[in-house]
């Protein structure tokens, strides 16, 4: 995510903070030690968040606002008790729906989903000038941007025009700059990438390449459901395509056996976390994705895209629809298939998404969604901006 930016900033001006805050998210367990090992090998100057927040202040701090930091106070406990009692009653009796129509708010304080803590953004404690770095485009339109960000960030970097418009609509006087997708800057030559991957996976030179990018489903009972739902269907495509699957790192971290399971199904499984994801996009002739960031990355990389739908009873899907997640909001812009789609129909749709007319639709969506390339700051321009800021 930050790699291109880090490469362009002289090491003497750079400190990488490792997030070692204790978290209930099992998929993040062990991340701090892995990141430390990675940075040590590359001789980067790094420190641990938990120690720095008590002792240091940086002139510029860049963060995705995903520290997953929470704190408990009197207000958070009061809201929790209200949500679990009165809010829960309002929710179950549907009175909250009436309040939404009348006041625009349900007054449930999250109801049955209430938690006793509040989200905490520690960035302003650590930095004088704090920059919000974009995490991905699968934004939650119901709440994006988070109201708390306005007072915690001085500058918002965005992937594209639509994201910038959402921020400026809510935060009238804030500063925004479009930076595109830096992780896809300076992609290697496609043929070289294919040659390197062929040595690793023993590809067929005659087959087109499909890149399958299942998202991470953070509902315990539905973990890997998107993979298991489609695994047998997609494995049949290996007769005509080389199918590379890159499971989400969080999914692999929680279910390491999935690598072996997929390898037995004729997939070429990429589990190398340090591999440039942009190289895989560049090598692919078409992309299979379900939800999340890969949908927009495929558009940004101007790749043929076919979406894989989850079953309608999925809680994960229900939650995305409820919060108007951007990857569901624009889903009707792209071609998609259900798990019960006959094999011959899947093959037909794979051909359709590779047609020139469909690719033109992808390009048009990219232009409207991300804006014009000339309006984006390049990585080098962003680095110059940061270095100039340090000199002031």
N, C-alpha and C positions, 0 to 999 in steps of 0.2 A: 504493500500500500504506500509506504513512505520511501521505498527504495530509490526511485529516481531523484527525489528531493534530497535525500541523504547523500547520494553520490555527488551532488553539485554544491554542497556546503562544505567548506574546509573543516577538517576534523577539529581544529583548535577552537572553532566557534560552536561546536555541537556537543551536547550532552543528551544521551538517550535515557529516559526514565522508565524503568521496568515496573509495571504494575504488579506489586506483590500483596495487594490488599486481599484479605481472606474473603472468599465468595462462596455462595451456596450453589453456584453454577458448576456442576460436575465436569462439564466439557472444558472448563478453564483450569482444572486442577493440573498442576505440574507445568503450566505455561511459563511461569516466571523463571524456573530453573532452565528450561529449554531455551528461552530467549537469552538468558545470561550466557549459556554455553555458546550460542550462535554469535553473540557480540564479542565474546572473548577471542574466538577464532579469528575474527576480523579486526581485532585491535581497536574497537570503538570505545569511546569514553562513555561509561554508563553508571547510573546510580539507581538506588531503589526508592520508589515512590514513598514508602512508609517512613523512611528516614529523612528524605528531602523535605517533606511537607512540614516538618517541625523545625528545619534548620536553614532552608535556602529560599531564595527568591531570584527568579530569572527575568532578564529584561524582556525576552520574548518566549512565550510558551505556545506550542502547537499541540492540539489534542482533538480527538474525535468525539469527546464528551461521552466516552463509553468506559469510564473507569469502574462502573458498577459499584459506586460508593453510596452507602446508605447511612443514615443516622437516626437515632430515636430521640425525640424530645416531647415535651408536654403536648404540643399541638398535634404531632403525629399520632400519639397514643389516644388523644381525645377523638380525632377523626376516625381512628380504627374502631374504637368502641361504638361511636355513632354509626359507622358503616355496618358493623356486624349486628346491630340491633335495629334502630329506626330505618337506616338505609336499606337493610335487608328486607324489612317489611314493605317499604315503598317499592322495592324491586319486584317482590313476589305478588303484590296486589296490583301491579301495573300502574300504580299512582305516579310512578316516575315518568311513564310515557306521557301522562297528562302535563306534568311539570315541564317536560321537554318542549311540548307544543306551546305552553304558556310563557315559559321563561327562557327556553333554550338550554336548560340544564336539568338533569334528573334529580339532583339533591340527594344522591344515595351515598356519596363518599366511597364509591366503588362497591358498596353493598357487600355481598357474600365474598367478593374478591379483595376486600380491604386488608391492608397490611399495616403493622404497627410502626413502620419506619417511613421516613421521607427520603426522596432522592436528594443526593448532595453532590454538587459540582465544586470540587476543590481547586479548580484551575486558577481562580483569582487569588488564592492564597499563595500559589507557587509562581505566578507570573504577573509582571507589570502590564504587558500588552499580550492579550490572549487571543489566539487564532483558532477558530473552529475548522477542522479539516474534515472534508466530506467522507463519509463511511461507505456509502453506496446509494443506489437510486430506488431501492424498494422502500420508499418513504411511507409513513403512516399519515395519510392526508387528514385524518380526524384530529390529530394533535400536532402536526408538524408546522413550524418548528416548536419545540418545547418552550413554553412561556418563560421558564427559568433561564434560558440561554441568553436572553437580551441583556441581563445585567452581569452575566458571567463571561461574555465574549465580546471582544472589541472589533473583530473582523471575521466575516464568514466567507470561506472559500467554498465554491460549489462546483459540481460536475457540469452543470449546464444551466441554460436560461430558465427553464421551468422551476428548478429548485431555487434559483435566485429570486424569481418572482414571488414564490411562496413565502420566502423570508422577508422580503421587502414589504409585502402586503401586511404582514403581522408586526414587523419591527420597522416602523416608518423611517427612522433616522439612522439606521445602522449602515455599515459599510460592507459591500459584497464584491467579490471578484470571482469570475468564472475561470477554472483551471483545467476543464476537461477531465480526462482520466490519465493522470501522470503514469500510472502503472502500465499503460499501453504505449508509452513513448518509446521510441528507439527499439522497435521490434526487429529481430533479426530477419534475414532473408528467408522467405518461406521454404525454398528448396533446401537450404542448410538445416533448417529446423527439422524438415522431414527426413533428411539424411541421418541426423543425430537420433531422432526418435526411432527410425528404422533399425538402427544398430541396437537400440535398447529393447524394442518390442518385436523385432523381426516382422515388420509389416509386409504386406503384399504391395508391390509397386503398381499393380493394376486396379486396385480398389480405391474408391473414394474414402475419405476419413470423416467419421461422425464423432463429435465430442459431446458426451452426455454429462451434464452438470447438475446432479440432484442437489437440492438445497438441504439445509439442516432443519429438521423438524423438532422444535423444543417442547413437545408434549410427550411426556414419558411413555404413555401407552401407544403413541404413534411414531416413535423413533424408527427411522428407516422404512416406514410404510410406503413412502414414495419410491424407494428402490425396489422393495419386494413386489409392489403392485405392478411395476413395469419390467422387471428383470427378465422374465421369460419371453415376453413379447419382443423386447429389444434385442435379446441374444439371437433371435432368428434372423435379424438383419445382418449378422456377421457373414452370411453366405454371399452378400453383395457389397458389404462395407467392412472396413476396419473400424471397430467401435472402441473408442477410448472413453473410459469413465473416470472422472475425478470426483470421488466422494468428498463432501465437505469435511475439512479438517476436524471440526467439532464432532461430527458423526463418527469419524474414525477413532477419535480420542475416547469416545464412550463405547464403541463397539469394534474393537480391533479385528475381530474375526470376520468382519464384512469383506476385508481385502481378499481373504482366501475363498470366501463364498463366491465373490464376483469373478475371481480368476478361473474358477471351475466352469463358468458360464460363457467361455469364449470371448470375454472382454479383455482389453488391454487396460489394466488398472494402474492409474497414476496416483501414487501415494507420496510423492516427493514434495513435501511442503515448501521447500525453497525454490522449486521450479517456477520460472516466470509463467504465470497463467496466460499472459499475452501471447507467448509462443504457441501454446496449445490452441488458442483461438485462431491464430494466424495459420496454423497447420491444417485446421479443420475445413472441410468443404461445407459442412452444415452443423448446426448446433441443436441439441435436444436439451430443453430446460423445463422445469416445472414452475417454480416461483423464486422470488428473491432477486439478488443482484445480477445473476447470469443472463436474465432476460434483457436487461438494459445494456450489459456489456456486449452481448451479441449484436445488438443494434448499433452500438458505438463502433464496433469492429466491422460493421457492414456485412454480416454473415447471414446466410439463410437460416431461418429460425422456425422450429416446430415445437409448440408447447405441449407438455404432457399434463393432463388434468388429474387432480386427485378425485377420489369419490366424494360425492356431495355430502356424505355424513361425516366427513373429516372435521374434527374440532379445530385443527390447525387452519384449515381453509375457512371455517366459520369465523374464527377470530380475525383473519385477514380481511374478510368481507365486511365485518362489523366496523373495523377501524379504517376502512377504505384504503387499504394498502395499495400503493401505486401499481404494483405488479398485477393486481386484480382489476384495478380501475381502468386500465388500458388494455385489458386482456382481449377484448373483441377486435383490437387493431391487428392481431396476429392470428395465424392459423393454429388450431389446437385439436387434440384428439383425446377421446376417453379410453379407459382401459379395456372396454369391451368392443373397441373398433376392430373389425376384421383385418387380418394380416394384409390382404390385398389392397384394402382402403388405406392402410398406413403407408404402403409402398407408393400408392398414387399421390398421397399428400406430400411425401418426401420429394417426389418429382416436382410437384407444383411449387413448393417453397424455393426450389432452385431455379425457377423460371425467371426470366428477365423482368417481367411485369411485377412479380412479387418482390424482387430485390429493389425495384424502383420505389415500392411502397415502404420498404425498410429505410431507404435513403431519405425519403420524404419525412418519415417519422423522426429520424435522427436530426434532421435540420430543424424541425419544429420543437423538438424536445431539448436538444443540447445547444442549439444556436449555431452561429457561424464560427468556424475555426478562428477567423481573424479577431473575434471578440474575446478569445480566451488568452489568459496569460500562459506562456510556455513555462516549462520548469526552470529554465535559466532566468527568465524574467522574474519569476517568483523568488528565486534565490537572491537575485540582485536587490529586489524589494526588501527582503529580510535583512540582508547585509547592510543596506543603507539605513534601515531602521535601527540596527545595532550601533551605527556610528553617531546617531543623533543624541 
